Amino acid sequence: MQLAPRQLDLFRQKSPPEPPPEVRSESDTSELRSRAGAREETLMLARGLAQRIANLVGPALKVLLTVHDNRSTMVSFRRQPPLLKLRLHHMFLEAPEPVVSAVAEYAARGRRAAGRVLDDYISSRQERIRTTPSRSTELVGRGKCFDLDDIFDRMNTDWFQGGIRARIGWGRNTSRRRRKSIRLGVYDHKAREIRVHPALDRPDVPLFFVEFIVFHEMLHQLFPSDRDTGRHVHHPRAFRDRERAFPRYHAAIAWEKQHLHELLRR
């Protein structure tokens, strides 16, 4: 669940000459090594991809590309003049020219049509995405103020007839800078894990709001993301209808709006 998503501005570049695009590779999984052959070959493919994107975006833009092996976000970017920082899943290393062009259009100009091209490409490459974490992760449900395991069990019994199968725990607060957005909860479909932001493990946060966040993430198991006329729909209508059945839905939404700025500072 994400609040106040950040709007990214578009930046233009200065004229060449510029150093070649920089590339970082985060993944050393066996899948990536076997597909690229070796780290050097992976870096070579990544440099080529970064250069192709830089050529499409503009001659003076310096592209900083990070190749990763995430299971959730396949494409993300940040514009920080004079840099365009891109994070792409390794499936894009051998992407055809129309997909590379869509990456450039999506990151530089925010074209919706380009986003649909990327969605289709990612959907056709689902086998490239890891289905399990690269290393086992421990989820701790008991916090200083709230026990997520207890909340999950009660919600599961009262609202889902015990049908939700998932692990739950507090996430890690790794941000060291002022936030412009915050994800209070997230559900990982492949791992069946719910993580709740530790900013909610405070005595000034009402229990009903933590319950609402847990309820919201549990609904994602029942109502996965869908496509509507080619557009990715993270919360389908059936999801929203069921979410409104939460007893203190309106109170939770009101509390969220009233205290968002406080949560962003935590």
Secondary structure, DSSP 8 states (H G I E B T S, - for coil): -EES-----------S-----EEEE----HHHHHHHSSHHHHHHHHHHHHHHHHHHH-TT-EEEEEEE--SS--EEEEEETTEEEEEEEGGGGG--HHHHHHHHHHHHH--HHHHHHHHHHHHTTGGGS-SS-SS------B-SS-BHHHHHHHHHHHHHTT----EEEE------S--S-EESEEEETTTTEEEE-GGG-STTS-HHHHHHHHHHHHHHHHS--EEETTEEESS-HHHHHHHTTSTTHHHHHHHHHHHHHHHHT-
